[in-house]
């Protein structure tokens, strides 16, 4: 009930202020209207530009499409035949020759990383403790 009374009183005051502001504020004169301007809409603003846009592209979809036949690629790939193994060379010799033709990658040199300078933390001294006397409590508890 209290809340309803509050909203009723505040709403009434605001409504009264609105009527007072309407009576005190000067009236805005109505725009002069001619009989010729009744049919025109002045809210629309038309801006003309000097730019010329390109002509629109028109696709003629009525003409039949021409299909170009795709060139066929031969499935035979040109691969040279593997060399025929020589019969008079033993298997051990062939393996040794294969390892002899292998090129080993050169070992990479380990780059020396520059050592970072270590930061030493400063020792910080805490501010001295200030002890304050405890104030008596105010309230219903511990009041004696």
Residue, then its C-alpha position, 0 to 999 in steps of 0.5 A: x500500500x505504501x509503494x502504491x501511494x508513492x507511485x501515485x504521488x510521484x506520478x501526479x507531481x510529474x504530470x503536473x510539471x508536464x502541464x506547467x512546462x507546456x503552458x510556460x514554454x513558447x509555442x513553435x509556429x507552424x510551418x507556412x504551407x502553400x497550396x502547391x506544396x501539399x502533394x510533395x514530400x520534402x523529407x526525401x533529399x536527392x543528391x546528384x553525383x558527377x560520377x559515371x558508373x560503368x555500363x551494366x554487363x548483360x548476359x545472353x542466356x538464350x544462345x546455346x553454350x559451346x562445349x570444348x572437348x577436353x584433350x585426352x591425356x595418355x595414361x602411359x607415363x614415360x618411365x625409363x626401365x630400371x637397369x638390368x642387374x649385372x649377373x657377374x656381380x655378387x649381392x654383397x658388391x652391389x650393396x657396397x657400391x650402393x652405400x658408396x654412392x650415398x651422399x651423407x649430409x654434413x653435420x651441423x655445427x652447434x651454434x653457441x647461444x649467448x648467455x643471458x645476464x641474470x637479474x638478482x632480486x633486490x631485498x626489500x625491507x617491509x615497513x615497520x609494523x604499527x600497532x594500534x589499540x583496539x577500539x571498543x565495539x559498539x552494539x549489542x554484543x560485548x557491551x559491558 
